[in-house]
Amino acid sequence: MTNEHEPVAPGTEAPKKEDVASPSTTTLLSTPVESTAAPASETISPPPPLPPTPPAPAESAKVEHKSGTIALGILSYLGILLVIPFLVSRNDPFVRFHLKQGMVLLVIEVILWILSGMFYGLISLINLLELGVIILAIIGIVNVLQRKEKELPLVGSFSKQLDPLFNAV
């Protein structure tokens, strides 16, 4: 260690003040650090296991389906396009469920279209009912995407009446 006031030999540099360890820093570095860990005599028990998760509510059946089945289920709610799932996959129970509901919605749409031509004065009421049909179709598409066989409000009870049509074909 060199002192700041001592002469330095030519070609060598004097050590900087930060590089020189003072007695106070050496005592700080050599001071033992207290451990915050629990003593070896105390054992820590693991947390208790979590209870099993309850099964999902059985309000609607949720089964894994192929992506083609999902696409056919969506087509069931898109007006006249329900002909495609009817011709291709009407024997699949998932597609059949949504196909029957889509048929009821299509019949309601046709009836509203005929009424709008006959009673022009009721066009506002008919448009409101058509909006309701569109909302029901969107709910049906969401149920298809969630892979649920959940009945639509108001339409589900009428769709059960179409079982003889599917059994005859």
C-alpha positions as CSV (number, residue, x, y, z in Angstrom):
1,M,0.0,0.0,0.0
2,T,1.2,3.4,-0.8
3,N,0.3,6.6,0.8
4,E,-1.0,9.5,-1.3
5,H,2.0,11.6,-0.2
6,E,4.7,9.1,-1.1
7,P,6.5,9.5,-4.4
8,V,5.6,7.1,-7.2
9,A,8.2,5.5,-9.4
10,P,8.2,6.7,-13.0
11,G,6.0,4.5,-15.3
12,T,3.8,3.2,-12.5
13,E,0.6,4.7,-11.4
14,A,-0.5,5.4,-7.9
15,P,-3.4,3.3,-6.7
16,K,-6.7,5.1,-6.6
17,K,-8.3,5.8,-3.3
18,E,-11.2,3.5,-4.1
19,D,-8.9,0.6,-4.8
20,V,-7.2,0.8,-1.5
21,A,-9.0,-1.1,1.2
22,S,-9.3,0.7,4.5
23,P,-9.4,-1.1,7.8
24,S,-13.1,-0.2,8.2
25,T,-14.0,-1.8,4.9
26,T,-12.1,-5.0,5.6
27,T,-13.9,-5.4,8.9
28,L,-17.3,-4.9,7.2
29,L,-16.4,-7.5,4.6
30,S,-15.2,-10.0,7.1
31,T,-18.2,-9.6,9.4
32,P,-20.4,-12.7,9.4
33,V,-23.9,-12.2,8.1
34,E,-26.8,-13.5,10.2
35,S,-28.8,-16.2,8.7
36,T,-32.6,-15.8,8.5
37,A,-33.2,-19.5,7.8
38,A,-35.0,-21.6,10.3
39,P,-32.9,-23.7,12.6
40,A,-32.3,-27.3,11.5
41,S,-34.2,-28.6,14.5
42,E,-37.5,-27.0,13.2
43,T,-39.0,-28.8,10.2
44,I,-41.3,-27.1,7.9
45,S,-44.2,-29.3,6.7
46,P,-45.5,-29.0,3.1
47,P,-48.9,-27.4,2.6
48,P,-51.9,-29.7,2.6
49,P,-53.0,-31.1,-0.8
50,L,-55.7,-29.2,-2.5
51,P,-59.2,-30.8,-2.6
52,P,-60.3,-32.3,-5.9
53,T,-62.1,-29.9,-8.2
54,P,-65.8,-30.5,-8.5
55,P,-67.2,-31.7,-11.8
56,A,-68.7,-29.2,-14.1
57,P,-72.4,-28.5,-13.8
58,A,-74.5,-30.9,-16.0
59,E,-76.8,-28.2,-17.4
60,S,-75.6,-28.9,-20.9
61,A,-73.5,-31.7,-22.4
62,K,-70.0,-30.6,-23.4
63,V,-68.3,-33.2,-25.6
64,E,-65.2,-33.0,-27.8
65,H,-66.1,-32.8,-31.5
66,K,-64.1,-32.6,-34.7
67,S,-63.7,-29.1,-36.3
68,G,-65.8,-30.3,-39.2
69,T,-68.7,-31.0,-36.8
70,I,-68.3,-27.6,-35.3
71,A,-68.5,-25.9,-38.7
72,L,-71.6,-27.9,-39.6
73,G,-73.1,-26.9,-36.3
74,I,-72.5,-23.2,-37.1
75,L,-74.0,-23.6,-40.6
76,S,-77.1,-24.9,-38.9
77,Y,-77.9,-21.3,-37.6
78,L,-77.1,-19.5,-40.9
79,G,-80.5,-19.5,-42.6
80,I,-80.8,-21.6,-45.8
81,L,-77.2,-22.9,-45.3
82,L,-78.6,-25.4,-42.9
83,V,-79.2,-27.6,-45.9
84,I,-75.5,-28.4,-45.9
85,P,-75.4,-30.0,-42.5
86,F,-78.7,-31.7,-43.2
87,L,-77.4,-33.4,-46.3
88,V,-73.9,-34.1,-44.9
89,S,-74.1,-35.0,-41.3
90,R,-77.7,-35.3,-40.0
91,N,-76.9,-38.5,-38.2
92,D,-74.4,-36.9,-35.9
93,P,-76.2,-36.2,-32.6
94,F,-74.4,-32.9,-32.0
95,V,-75.2,-31.6,-35.5
96,R,-78.7,-32.9,-35.3
97,F,-79.4,-31.0,-32.1
98,H,-78.3,-27.7,-33.6
99,L,-79.8,-28.4,-36.9
100,K,-83.3,-28.8,-35.4
101,Q,-83.0,-25.5,-33.6
102,G,-81.7,-23.8,-36.8
103,M,-84.7,-25.1,-38.7
104,V,-87.1,-23.6,-36.2
105,L,-85.3,-20.3,-36.5
106,L,-85.5,-20.5,-40.3
107,V,-89.2,-21.2,-40.2
108,I,-89.7,-18.2,-37.9
109,E,-87.7,-16.0,-40.3
110,V,-89.8,-17.1,-43.3
111,I,-93.0,-16.4,-41.4
112,L,-91.7,-12.9,-40.5
113,W,-90.7,-12.3,-44.1
114,I,-94.2,-13.2,-45.3
115,L,-95.9,-11.1,-42.6
116,S,-93.7,-8.1,-43.5
117,G,-95.0,-8.2,-47.0
118,M,-98.6,-8.5,-45.9
119,F,-98.7,-6.0,-43.1
120,Y,-96.5,-3.1,-44.0
121,G,-97.8,-1.1,-41.0
122,L,-96.3,-3.6,-38.5
123,I,-92.9,-3.4,-40.1
124,S,-91.3,-2.0,-36.8
125,L,-92.7,-4.9,-34.7
126,I,-91.6,-7.4,-37.4
127,N,-88.1,-5.9,-37.5
128,L,-87.9,-6.2,-33.7
129,L,-88.9,-9.9,-33.9
130,E,-86.3,-10.4,-36.7
131,L,-83.6,-8.9,-34.4
132,G,-84.7,-11.4,-31.7
133,V,-84.2,-14.3,-34.2
134,I,-80.7,-13.0,-35.1
135,I,-79.8,-12.8,-31.3
136,L,-81.0,-16.4,-30.9
137,A,-78.9,-17.5,-33.8
138,I,-75.9,-15.8,-32.3
139,I,-76.5,-17.6,-29.0
140,G,-76.8,-20.9,-30.9
141,I,-73.5,-20.3,-32.6
142,V,-71.8,-19.5,-29.3
143,N,-73.2,-22.8,-27.9
144,V,-71.7,-24.6,-30.9
145,L,-68.3,-23.0,-30.4
146,Q,-68.4,-23.9,-26.7
147,R,-69.4,-27.5,-27.8
148,K,-72.6,-27.4,-25.7
149,E,-76.0,-28.9,-26.5
150,K,-78.0,-26.2,-24.7
151,E,-81.5,-25.4,-25.8
152,L,-82.2,-21.9,-27.0
153,P,-84.9,-19.9,-25.2
154,L,-88.4,-20.3,-26.8
155,V,-87.0,-22.3,-29.7
156,G,-85.8,-25.4,-27.8
157,S,-89.2,-26.7,-27.0
158,F,-90.3,-26.4,-30.7
159,S,-87.1,-28.1,-31.9
160,K,-88.1,-31.3,-30.1
161,Q,-91.2,-31.5,-32.4
162,L,-88.8,-32.1,-35.4
163,D,-87.6,-35.5,-34.1
164,P,-90.1,-37.5,-36.4
165,L,-88.7,-35.6,-39.4
166,F,-85.2,-36.8,-38.7
167,N,-86.3,-40.3,-37.9
168,A,-88.2,-40.6,-41.2
169,V,-85.3,-39.5,-43.3
